[in-house]
């Protein structure tokens, strides 16, 4: 998959020399050109990340006090920014991974014990080209190696972690450190980590990593643990959008005029006899006619071109429609004019393809985050002395405000509740995106609060004479 991943990445960073560099023959020689691009691969990946996971997404773990501790861990790792960036890169290259580790662990050599008093849980994202699956069953990766580039004191290092299971099924993490020299050669400097930390037993059957893929199937290698870029099957459409946009830009560059010149425009200098042109041979506006094969005696002839703006706009819009439809965003998601901005209601009513696509991707992202959060709770409870554990209930609520009117949902739910069509528990689940268990606990809390208020009112009531 690596050649494909590299190709997808080249489109994502908008550096595709084989396509963006081309030549135009001006009648005398080939002139190198640089194609103008819309950079749609980056734009598509960005938009999916913003639609799927942004600052409005919420994660809930256990009780309120547990949830505050959990979200503090996420905030310390800038998780929302990390996850949004990770989803963008995953949708561009097909695969990504969140990897957990513990930093600032102290080792007591005399007692041969670890101290986690100052330990910090770290969450890192690893992109596709730095992931090496070691064991997997179809799409489920059970053992894996990851590489993370770091700069220490101005020097570049590659930190490699290998997550493998031991004989009893618990994960053991092997750590290696390599210095990267100027020739990109790796020099093993793992001794700087210390022998004690070369291998770390997590004492858990839950992996300290979670693989992320877009919600589309790999049609390159069916059983590969790697996913597909969201635009993997749309490369020709990416080219189409760039070709039409490049043509529009060149319409302005070359459309103002075209100058035909005959070889008579090349004259010898009277003093030294060298040939001199009366035009710039590198300017593709000029076209040299062979010999004197013209119907008149004009040595230089200017031709004004009519700009075809509307035709180009239609062509670009058609290319964008085909592209957005093929990547799952639906026809009309991108518009090459600014005379109208679609509202959220219009998006959902006119773009059901986008809604289905988002739901499909959310399933895989939710599974990835669920496994990640489960491991975070385990680490927090077993190594950081925090009141969290891997058996806590986890709730993940994506931001679907682009598809649904939350005020309308709430007003409808209130109406249904008042007419006894749904229970209070179902109301909490609908409006606040709670799980059934969380809704039941919240309902009990509300009822207990009401009972306390009633009791206090009775106590405060004056005695009747």
N, C-alpha and C positions, 0 to 999 in steps of 0.2 A: 504493500500500500504506500510505501514511502515516496515513490515517484509521483503518485497521484496527489499525496499530501503536499509535496513541494510545489506542484503545479497550482493547486488551489490556493496555496499561500501566496504565490506570485501574483495571482489575480486579486487577492485580498489587499496586498500592499501596493497594488497598482503598478507593478514592475514586471511586464511581460515583453521582453525585448523582441522575441520572435514575431510578435503581433504588432507591437507599438512602433517598431522601427521598420521603415519601408523606403522604397526609392521611386522617384518619378523621372522618366526620361524626358528631357527638355529639347530633344532634337539634336543635341550635341553630346550629352553625357548624362549618366544617372546621378540625380541629386538626392542626397539622403534627407528623409523627412521623419518627423516625430509625430505620431498620431495623437490627436486630442482625445481625451477620454472623459467619461462621466463618473468613473470609479464606482460603478454600481455594485460590485462584489462587496466592497466595504460597507456601502450604504445598506444593502440587504441584510448583512450580518448585524449591523448596528440596530436596525429597525426591529429585527426579531428579538434581540437582547432587551430592548426597551419595552417591547410588547409583553415579553414573557416574565422578566424579573426586574422590577425597578423599586424605588423607595416606598411604593405603596403596598408591596407584598409584605405579608406578616407571617411570623412563625411563632407558634405557641407550644410550650413544653410544660406539662404538669400544672401545678398551681401557680397563682400569680407571682408569689415570691420566687419559685423555681424559674419561672419564665424570665424574671428580671435578671437573675444570675446568668441564665443561658444567653440572653440578649447582650449582656455585658461582655461575654466572651466573644460574641460576634462583632460587637462594636470595637473591641480591642484589636481585632484583625481586619477592620474595615470590610466586613464580609459583603455588604450590599454592593459596594463598588467592585470588590474582587469577583463576586458572582456574576454581576452584569458584564464585566470585562471578559470573564471566563466563558460565558454563554456566547458572547460575540465571537470570540476566537474559535470556540467549538463549532459554531455554525459555519465558520469560514473553512476550517480544516477537517471537520468531520468528527473529531474526538478531542476530549479534554479530561482532566482528572483533578479532583480536590484531594490533597494529601495532607495528613495530620502528622504532627510531630511535637515533641516536648523539648523546650529549650531551657537553659539555665538550671540544669540538674547538677547537683553537687554529689561527689563520691567520697565517702570516708574510707580511706585506704586501710586504716588501722582496724576498723570494725567490719570492713568490706560491706558497707551498706550505702544505699542511695538516699539522698535527702531531696525532697521535692518542695521544700518550704518556699523557695523562690522560683519554682518552675513556672513556665508560661506555655500555654497551649498555642501552637502556631498552625494556621491554615494557609496552605499555598496552592496555587493553581499551576498545573503543568500542561503545556500544549502538546499536540499530537506527536510531533517529531521527537519529543523527549520521553515518550511512553513506550515501554517494551513489555508486552504481556508474556508471561512465562508459562502459565497454566490457565486454561479456560475451557468451558463447556459451552459451545456455541457463543452466545453473546456475554455470558457471565464470566468475568475475569476473576480468578481466585488467587493467583499469585502474579506479581508484577514488579517491574523495576522502573524507577523514575529518575530523571536528571533535572536538576535545578541549577541554573547559572547564577553565580553570586560574585560580587566584587568586594575584596577585602584588602584594605590599604592600597587601593589603586591597582591591584592585581586580579585577574580574572580566574575564577575557580568553577569547577563543575562538581556539584555535590550530588552523589548517587546514593539512592536508598533502594534496597531490595526487600520486598515484603513477601516472605515465604512462610508456609506452615511447618511446624515441627511434628514430631511423631504423635503427639496427643491432640493435634489439630489447632493449637494456638499459633498466633502469628508472631514471628520473630523478624525484626527489622535489622538488616545488615547495612552499615553506613560506610561510605567511601568518599574520599576527598581527592580531587585531581586539580592540579594547577594547569591552566591552559597557556601555552607559550605563544609566541608570535606566529608560529606556523600552524596553530590550532592543534598541536600535539598535546596529549595528556600525560602529565607527570604525576605519579601516585605520591601523594603527601598525606595519606591516611593516618600516619603516625601523629599528626598534629591534633587529630581528634582524641587520641588516647585509646589504648587497647580496651579499656573498660567500656567504651561507648561504641566499639566497632560492631557489636551485636547486642540488641536490646529485645528482651522478651516482653511482649505486651500482656501476656497472661490472659489473652482474650481470643475467642474464635471469630470475633468481628474484625474485619480488615480496617486498617487506618487509612484507607483510600476509598474513593468512590468515582467510578468512571461515568463520564457524561457523553451522550451522543444525541444528535438531532433525531426527531421522530420519523425518520425515513429509512427504508431498508437499503442495505449495501448490495447494489446490483453489479458490483465489480468482482467481489469475492464473497460468496454467500455465507460461508462459515467463519469469516474473519471477525475478530473481536473489535475491529475498528469500524467507525461509522462513516457516513458520507457527508461531504460538504453540502450545504443547502443549495448551492448552485452547481453541484457536480455535473448534473445533466443539462445545464443551461449555459455551457461555455460558448456555444455558437450564438446564443441569444445575447450574451454579454458582448461578444464581438459585434453583433448587429447594432446594439445601442451605441457602441463606440464609433462604428463606421458611419452611422447617420449623423452623429454629433460632430465627428471630424469633418464630414462633408459640409455641414453647416458652417463651421469655423472657417474652412477653406473657401466657402462661398464669399465670405467677407474679405478674406485675404486676397483672393485672386479675382473676385468678381468685379472689382472696380474698373479693371482694364486688362487687356491682353495685347501684347506687342509682338508682332511678327517682324523678324529681321532677316535680310538676305546676307549672304556672305560678303557682299560689297561693303557691309558695315564694319568689316575687319580690314583695316588699312595699315600699310607699313609706315613706320615713322621715317620722316624725311632725313633725319640726322643719322640714326644708328641702324635703320632698316628693320627694327623689331616690329612684330605684329601687335597692334593695339586695337582693343574693342571699344566701341562707343557705348557699351552696356555691360552690366555685371553678369558674367556667365553662370554664376551660382544662383541667380534670381530666376525662379521657375515661371515668372510672369513673361519672360522672353522666350520665344521659340525660334530657333534658327531654321530657315528654309534652305533646303539643299540647292546649291548653285544659283542660277538665275531663272529657275523654272517658275516664273510668275507671269500673270497676264498683263501686268503693267510695269512701269518703271519705278514704282515705289520701293525704296530700300528699307524703310521702316514704316509699318502700318499699325495704327492703334485701333483696337476693337474694344468697345465698351460692352460689358456683360450686364444682363439684367439679373438682379438678385432673386433667387427662388426661395423666399423665406417661408411662406405658408406651406409649400410642398415639403420642405425640410421639417417643419414643425409636425406635420402630419406623419411623416416618416419616423421621426423620433418617438412620437406618441404611440405609434403602432409597435415599434420595437420595445418600448417600455411595457406596453400591455401584454405582449407575448412573454416578456421576461418575468413580470410580476405574477402572471398566471402560472408559469412553469415552476416558480419557486414556492408556490403555495400562498401568495399574498392576495391572489384574486385579480381579475382584470380591473384596471382603473385605479389601482392603489397609488401609482405614481402618475402625476399629471405634469405636463410640460407647459402649464400656464398658471397664472396666479389670480384668475378672475373668480375663483370659488374655493372655499375651504369646507370640506365635508365634516359634518358633526358626527359624534359618536353614534347617534341613532341612525344616521344615514349609512355609516360604515357597516353596521351590523345588518341593516335591512338590504343593503346593496351588495354586501361582500360576505356571503355565508361561507365561501371557500376559505377565507381568512379565519373565520371563527372555527371551522372544523380543523384547520391546520394548527392553530394555536392550541386547541384542546389535545390534539395528538402529541404535540411536543411537550405539553405540560405533564403528560403521563410519565414520560421518561425523566424529565427534570425532577418531578416529585419523588420518583423512586430513588434517584441519585441523592437528593437532599435528605430523604428519610434515612438512608443508610449512613450518610455523613453525620447527621445530627445524633443518631443512635450511638455512633462511636465517640462523638464529642461528649455526650452525657456519660459514657463509660469512663473516658479519660478524666473528666472533671470529678467524678465520684471516687475513682480508685487511686488517682495520683495527685489531685489538687485539693483533696479534702473538702469538696463542695457537695452539697446535698442533692446531687443529680445521679441518675443511674440509667442504664440502657433500656430498662423496662418502662420508662415513663411514656405517657401518651404524647404523640407528636402530631401537631396540626399545621398544615401548610396552606396558606390562602394566597393565591395569585391575584394580581390586580386585573380584574376583567371589566373595569369601568368603561373601556372603549366599546365593549359589547353590550353592557347592561346598564340601565338607568337605576342606580341604587335607591333613589328616592321613590321611584315607581315600585320597586320590589318591596320596600318597607311599607308603603301605603297599602299595597295589595295584601301583604302579610298581616297587617293590622286589621284590615277588613275581614280576612279569612278567620283571624283569631276571634274577633268580636262575634262572628256568626258561627263560632264553634266548628269551623271546617278543619282547623288545625289546632294542635295543642300548644301550650306555651313553649314546650321543649322544641317542637318543630319550628316555631317562630324564631327562637334563638338560632337554630341551625340555618334557617333560611337567610335571616338578616345579618347575623354576626359571623356566619361561616364556621360555627362551632361543630365539633363532632358530637355524636349523640351523648357520649359519656360526659363531655365538657358541658353540654347544655343541661343535662340532668343535675350536675353539681351546682351550676350557676342558678338553676331554678330553685334548688333546695336552699341555697344561700339567700336568695331573694325572699323566699317564704319565711325563713328563720328571722330575717330582718323585719318583716311585716309583723310577725308574732311579738317580737321584742317591742316594737312601737306601740302595739295595742296594749301590751302589759304595762308599759310606762304611762300610757294615757289613763288607764284604770287606777294606777297608784296615785296619780296626780289629781283625780276627780274628787271634789269636796263631798264630805259626808252629808247625807240628807237628814234633816231634822225630823 
